[in-house]
Amino acid sequence: MTRRRRPTPEDLALWRHATRNVAPMAPQPLPAEQDPATPKKPAQPAEAAKRKTAATRPAAPQPQHHKPGDPPLTGRVIPGLDQRSADRLRQGRTEIQARIDLHGMRQAEAHHALAAFVDHNHRHGRRMLLVITGKGSLGEGRGVLRSQVPRWLSDPPMRDKVLAHYPARQKDGGDGALYVLLKRRRVP
């Protein structure tokens, strides 16, 4: 016999969020045996029945496809990445296999270094990377590399190798760093 665990407060909050728009269905009478004295309803045409069913059914969520110029794949549900892996990545509980420190570089130099770094690690089968961008100058607000690196990771050709990226935890650089999860390398 398996023991069921109690739901955590996070589980309950997630359940409440997921079911916030759900309303109970109206009770339907159980089908009774047709009495020969009562006339039968004419059957609905198949097309009308399909339209009625489709109108009452909520639309299925569409997968989110990323195009160049879209916001980065940060914090989204990502095809090919299960929820457990996404949580481990977001929480910094995945072993970092390689890291690069870009802060102090000019934008073109950093872009070239990041592209080479991602390509090299993808070819060698590494998946979990830490990219340190730095937080930027205090006078400028948000740093150039800090805002550009997520875009570079989400645009071709790096997008073909990057599965997801999330801001790093404080212990790994906080706002001045990103966890980058590379796609598995397919060997022909």
Short mmCIF file of the C-alpha atoms (twelve columns), coordinates in Angstrom:
data_MODEL
# 
_entry.id   MODEL 
# 
loop_
_atom_site.group_PDB 
_atom_site.id 
_atom_site.type_symbol 
_atom_site.label_atom_id 
_atom_site.label_alt_id 
_atom_site.label_comp_id 
_atom_site.label_asym_id 
_atom_site.label_seq_id 
_atom_site.Cartn_x 
_atom_site.Cartn_y 
_atom_site.Cartn_z 
_atom_site.pdbx_PDB_model_num 
ATOM 1   C CA . MET A 1   0.000   0.000  0.000   1 
ATOM 2   C CA . THR A 2   1.428   3.378  -0.977  1 
ATOM 3   C CA . ARG A 3   1.196   6.356  1.327   1 
ATOM 4   C CA . ARG A 4   -0.108  9.573  -0.063  1 
ATOM 5   C CA . ARG A 5   1.730   12.704 0.868   1 
ATOM 6   C CA . ARG A 6   -0.125  15.744 2.087   1 
ATOM 7   C CA . PRO A 7   -0.253  18.631 -0.363  1 
ATOM 8   C CA . THR A 8   2.117   21.445 0.469   1 
ATOM 9   C CA . PRO A 9   0.935   25.055 0.659   1 
ATOM 10  C CA . GLU A 10  2.541   25.572 -2.785  1 
ATOM 11  C CA . ASP A 11  0.559   22.612 -4.166  1 
ATOM 12  C CA . LEU A 12  -2.671  24.058 -2.770  1 
ATOM 13  C CA . ALA A 13  -1.904  27.511 -4.156  1 
ATOM 14  C CA . LEU A 14  -1.172  26.015 -7.577  1 
ATOM 15  C CA . TRP A 15  -4.429  24.029 -7.471  1 
ATOM 16  C CA . ARG A 16  -6.439  27.129 -6.521  1 
ATOM 17  C CA . HIS A 17  -4.786  29.061 -9.344  1 
ATOM 18  C CA . ALA A 18  -5.482  26.305 -11.893 1 
ATOM 19  C CA . THR A 19  -9.126  25.927 -10.889 1 
ATOM 20  C CA . ARG A 20  -10.003 29.576 -10.274 1 
ATOM 21  C CA . ASN A 21  -12.270 29.815 -13.358 1 
ATOM 22  C CA . VAL A 22  -13.885 26.399 -13.027 1 
ATOM 23  C CA . ALA A 23  -17.623 26.325 -12.413 1 
ATOM 24  C CA . PRO A 24  -19.624 23.233 -11.472 1 
ATOM 25  C CA . MET A 25  -21.597 21.647 -14.277 1 
ATOM 26  C CA . ALA A 26  -25.351 21.799 -14.167 1 
ATOM 27  C CA . PRO A 27  -26.787 18.495 -12.952 1 
ATOM 28  C CA . GLN A 28  -27.973 16.296 -15.779 1 
ATOM 29  C CA . PRO A 29  -30.818 13.846 -15.298 1 
ATOM 30  C CA . LEU A 30  -29.851 10.240 -15.722 1 
ATOM 31  C CA . PRO A 31  -31.112 8.772  -18.974 1 
ATOM 32  C CA . ALA A 32  -34.318 6.874  -18.342 1 
ATOM 33  C CA . GLU A 33  -35.593 3.981  -20.327 1 
ATOM 34  C CA . GLN A 34  -37.598 5.343  -23.243 1 
ATOM 35  C CA . ASP A 35  -41.264 4.813  -22.727 1 
ATOM 36  C CA . PRO A 36  -42.862 3.678  -25.987 1 
ATOM 37  C CA . ALA A 37  -45.668 6.200  -25.383 1 
ATOM 38  C CA . THR A 38  -43.325 9.211  -25.382 1 
ATOM 39  C CA . PRO A 39  -42.159 10.373 -28.771 1 
ATOM 40  C CA . LYS A 40  -38.425 10.251 -29.471 1 
ATOM 41  C CA . LYS A 41  -36.529 13.489 -30.117 1 
ATOM 42  C CA . PRO A 42  -35.261 13.856 -33.639 1 
ATOM 43  C CA . ALA A 43  -31.521 13.216 -33.799 1 
ATOM 44  C CA . GLN A 44  -29.299 16.274 -34.202 1 
ATOM 45  C CA . PRO A 45  -27.257 16.449 -37.362 1 
ATOM 46  C CA . ALA A 46  -23.627 15.474 -36.720 1 
ATOM 47  C CA . GLU A 47  -22.252 18.925 -37.672 1 
ATOM 48  C CA . ALA A 48  -24.525 20.747 -35.201 1 
ATOM 49  C CA . ALA A 49  -23.528 18.353 -32.418 1 
ATOM 50  C CA . LYS A 50  -19.828 18.926 -33.151 1 
ATOM 51  C CA . ARG A 51  -20.263 22.726 -33.122 1 
ATOM 52  C CA . LYS A 52  -22.187 22.575 -29.838 1 
ATOM 53  C CA . THR A 53  -19.485 20.384 -28.239 1 
ATOM 54  C CA . ALA A 54  -16.646 22.556 -29.562 1 
ATOM 55  C CA . ALA A 55  -18.330 25.733 -28.284 1 
ATOM 56  C CA . THR A 56  -18.606 24.394 -24.730 1 
ATOM 57  C CA . ARG A 57  -15.096 22.915 -24.583 1 
ATOM 58  C CA . PRO A 58  -12.296 25.283 -23.528 1 
ATOM 59  C CA . ALA A 59  -9.590  25.820 -26.113 1 
ATOM 60  C CA . ALA A 60  -6.493  23.675 -25.658 1 
ATOM 61  C CA . PRO A 61  -3.390  25.666 -24.736 1 
ATOM 62  C CA . GLN A 62  -1.227  26.297 -27.758 1 
ATOM 63  C CA . PRO A 63  2.495   25.564 -27.520 1 
ATOM 64  C CA . GLN A 64  4.609   28.692 -27.364 1 
ATOM 65  C CA . HIS A 65  6.964   28.926 -30.300 1 
ATOM 66  C CA . HIS A 66  9.828   31.364 -30.125 1 
ATOM 67  C CA . LYS A 67  10.687  33.663 -33.002 1 
ATOM 68  C CA . PRO A 68  13.593  36.086 -33.304 1 
ATOM 69  C CA . GLY A 69  12.764  39.277 -31.459 1 
ATOM 70  C CA . ASP A 70  10.344  37.555 -29.050 1 
ATOM 71  C CA . PRO A 71  11.066  37.942 -25.356 1 
ATOM 72  C CA . PRO A 72  13.583  35.333 -24.158 1 
ATOM 73  C CA . LEU A 73  12.495  31.867 -23.080 1 
ATOM 74  C CA . THR A 74  12.777  32.823 -19.446 1 
ATOM 75  C CA . GLY A 75  10.147  31.503 -17.074 1 
ATOM 76  C CA . ARG A 76  7.961   29.976 -19.792 1 
ATOM 77  C CA . VAL A 77  6.854   26.403 -20.224 1 
ATOM 78  C CA . ILE A 78  9.308   25.119 -22.775 1 
ATOM 79  C CA . PRO A 79  8.680   22.217 -25.163 1 
ATOM 80  C CA . GLY A 80  11.209  19.479 -24.456 1 
ATOM 81  C CA . LEU A 81  11.734  20.480 -20.810 1 
ATOM 82  C CA . ASP A 82  9.651   18.780 -18.127 1 
ATOM 83  C CA . GLN A 83  8.464   20.749 -15.100 1 
ATOM 84  C CA . ARG A 84  10.844  19.002 -12.684 1 
ATOM 85  C CA . SER A 85  13.883  19.847 -14.809 1 
ATOM 86  C CA . ALA A 86  12.669  23.426 -15.264 1 
ATOM 87  C CA . ASP A 87  12.282  23.788 -11.488 1 
ATOM 88  C CA . ARG A 88  15.757  22.342 -10.856 1 
ATOM 89  C CA . LEU A 89  17.244  24.745 -13.404 1 
ATOM 90  C CA . ARG A 90  15.382  27.766 -12.026 1 
ATOM 91  C CA . GLN A 91  16.374  26.892 -8.440  1 
ATOM 92  C CA . GLY A 92  20.045  26.357 -9.318  1 
ATOM 93  C CA . ARG A 93  19.973  22.687 -8.277  1 
ATOM 94  C CA . THR A 94  21.650  21.408 -11.432 1 
ATOM 95  C CA . GLU A 95  25.435  20.964 -11.528 1 
ATOM 96  C CA . ILE A 96  27.120  23.705 -13.551 1 
ATOM 97  C CA . GLN A 97  29.398  22.063 -16.118 1 
ATOM 98  C CA . ALA A 98  31.012  25.203 -17.593 1 
ATOM 99  C CA . ARG A 99  31.046  28.949 -16.976 1 
ATOM 100 C CA . ILE A 100 32.029  32.089 -18.834 1 
ATOM 101 C CA . ASP A 101 32.532  35.591 -17.452 1 
ATOM 102 C CA . LEU A 102 31.560  38.260 -20.005 1 
ATOM 103 C CA . HIS A 103 31.513  41.352 -17.863 1 
ATOM 104 C CA . GLY A 104 34.130  43.872 -18.790 1 
ATOM 105 C CA . MET A 105 33.912  42.891 -22.488 1 
ATOM 106 C CA . ARG A 106 32.569  45.102 -25.244 1 
ATOM 107 C CA . GLN A 107 29.274  44.028 -26.806 1 
ATOM 108 C CA . ALA A 108 30.701  42.583 -30.063 1 
ATOM 109 C CA . GLU A 109 33.492  40.782 -28.188 1 
ATOM 110 C CA . ALA A 110 31.015  39.334 -25.665 1 
ATOM 111 C CA . HIS A 111 28.634  38.172 -28.422 1 
ATOM 112 C CA . HIS A 112 31.434  36.368 -30.240 1 
ATOM 113 C CA . ALA A 113 32.751  34.811 -26.992 1 
ATOM 114 C CA . LEU A 114 29.258  33.644 -25.966 1 
ATOM 115 C CA . ALA A 115 28.550  32.091 -29.375 1 
ATOM 116 C CA . ALA A 116 31.873  30.214 -29.318 1 
ATOM 117 C CA . PHE A 117 31.290  29.124 -25.699 1 
ATOM 118 C CA . VAL A 118 27.784  27.765 -26.409 1 
ATOM 119 C CA . ASP A 119 28.939  26.003 -29.585 1 
ATOM 120 C CA . HIS A 120 31.999  24.441 -27.901 1 
ATOM 121 C CA . ASN A 121 30.020  23.134 -24.918 1 
ATOM 122 C CA . HIS A 122 27.180  21.838 -27.101 1 
ATOM 123 C CA . ARG A 123 29.667  19.896 -29.262 1 
ATOM 124 C CA . HIS A 124 31.223  18.379 -26.108 1 
ATOM 125 C CA . GLY A 125 27.851  17.284 -24.689 1 
ATOM 126 C CA . ARG A 126 27.766  19.684 -21.748 1 
ATOM 127 C CA . ARG A 127 24.289  20.911 -20.882 1 
ATOM 128 C CA . MET A 128 24.344  23.205 -17.846 1 
ATOM 129 C CA . LEU A 129 26.228  26.476 -18.253 1 
ATOM 130 C CA . LEU A 130 26.622  29.613 -16.178 1 
ATOM 131 C CA . VAL A 131 26.972  32.866 -18.113 1 
ATOM 132 C CA . ILE A 132 28.134  35.809 -16.014 1 
ATOM 133 C CA . THR A 133 27.106  39.126 -17.565 1 
ATOM 134 C CA . GLY A 134 27.657  41.484 -14.655 1 
ATOM 135 C CA . LYS A 135 24.971  43.859 -13.440 1 
ATOM 136 C CA . GLY A 136 26.071  46.882 -15.455 1 
ATOM 137 C CA . SER A 137 27.090  50.363 -14.393 1 
ATOM 138 C CA . LEU A 138 25.144  51.918 -11.553 1 
ATOM 139 C CA . GLY A 139 24.551  55.127 -13.527 1 
ATOM 140 C CA . GLU A 140 23.109  53.373 -16.592 1 
ATOM 141 C CA . GLY A 141 20.483  51.275 -14.841 1 
ATOM 142 C CA . ARG A 142 20.532  47.861 -16.467 1 
ATOM 143 C CA . GLY A 143 23.783  46.835 -18.148 1 
ATOM 144 C CA . VAL A 144 24.089  46.294 -21.887 1 
ATOM 145 C CA . LEU A 145 25.301  42.689 -21.616 1 
ATOM 146 C CA . ARG A 146 22.735  41.882 -18.947 1 
ATOM 147 C CA . SER A 147 19.933  42.873 -21.331 1 
ATOM 148 C CA . GLN A 148 21.521  41.568 -24.566 1 
ATOM 149 C CA . VAL A 149 22.695  38.088 -23.534 1 
ATOM 150 C CA . PRO A 150 19.142  36.669 -23.095 1 
ATOM 151 C CA . ARG A 151 18.270  38.000 -26.566 1 
ATOM 152 C CA . TRP A 152 21.384  36.477 -28.105 1 
ATOM 153 C CA . LEU A 153 20.570  33.107 -26.521 1 
ATOM 154 C CA . SER A 154 17.028  33.271 -27.944 1 
ATOM 155 C CA . ASP A 155 18.017  34.226 -31.494 1 
ATOM 156 C CA . PRO A 156 19.628  32.082 -34.202 1 
ATOM 157 C CA . PRO A 157 22.149  30.456 -34.327 1 
ATOM 158 C CA . MET A 158 22.363  29.993 -30.532 1 
ATOM 159 C CA . ARG A 159 18.622  29.258 -30.266 1 
ATOM 160 C CA . ASP A 160 19.236  25.970 -32.080 1 
ATOM 161 C CA . LYS A 161 21.482  24.814 -29.216 1 
ATOM 162 C CA . VAL A 162 19.810  26.476 -26.185 1 
ATOM 163 C CA . LEU A 163 16.801  24.821 -24.566 1 
ATOM 164 C CA . ALA A 164 16.208  27.378 -21.795 1 
ATOM 165 C CA . HIS A 165 17.799  30.053 -19.647 1 
ATOM 166 C CA . TYR A 166 16.907  31.520 -16.280 1 
ATOM 167 C CA . PRO A 167 18.372  34.179 -13.993 1 
ATOM 168 C CA . ALA A 168 20.925  32.660 -11.626 1 
ATOM 169 C CA . ARG A 169 20.457  32.290 -7.879  1 
ATOM 170 C CA . GLN A 170 22.311  34.715 -5.633  1 
ATOM 171 C CA . LYS A 171 25.014  32.138 -4.809  1 
ATOM 172 C CA . ASP A 172 25.901  31.896 -8.527  1 
ATOM 173 C CA . GLY A 173 25.811  35.599 -9.394  1 
ATOM 174 C CA . GLY A 174 22.184  36.627 -8.957  1 
ATOM 175 C CA . ASP A 175 20.963  39.280 -11.395 1 
ATOM 176 C CA . GLY A 176 24.364  39.424 -13.060 1 
ATOM 177 C CA . ALA A 177 24.334  35.813 -14.303 1 
ATOM 178 C CA . LEU A 178 22.182  33.291 -16.182 1 
ATOM 179 C CA . TYR A 179 21.774  29.534 -16.036 1 
ATOM 180 C CA . VAL A 180 21.741  28.196 -19.600 1 
ATOM 181 C CA . LEU A 181 20.501  24.687 -20.397 1 
ATOM 182 C CA . LEU A 182 21.678  23.377 -23.750 1 
ATOM 183 C CA . LYS A 183 19.752  20.901 -25.871 1 
ATOM 184 C CA . ARG A 184 20.994  17.351 -26.052 1 
ATOM 185 C CA . ARG A 185 23.372  16.849 -28.953 1 
ATOM 186 C CA . ARG A 186 21.926  14.548 -31.576 1 
ATOM 187 C CA . VAL A 187 24.555  12.271 -33.048 1 
ATOM 188 C CA . PRO A 188 23.651  11.013 -36.544 1 
# 
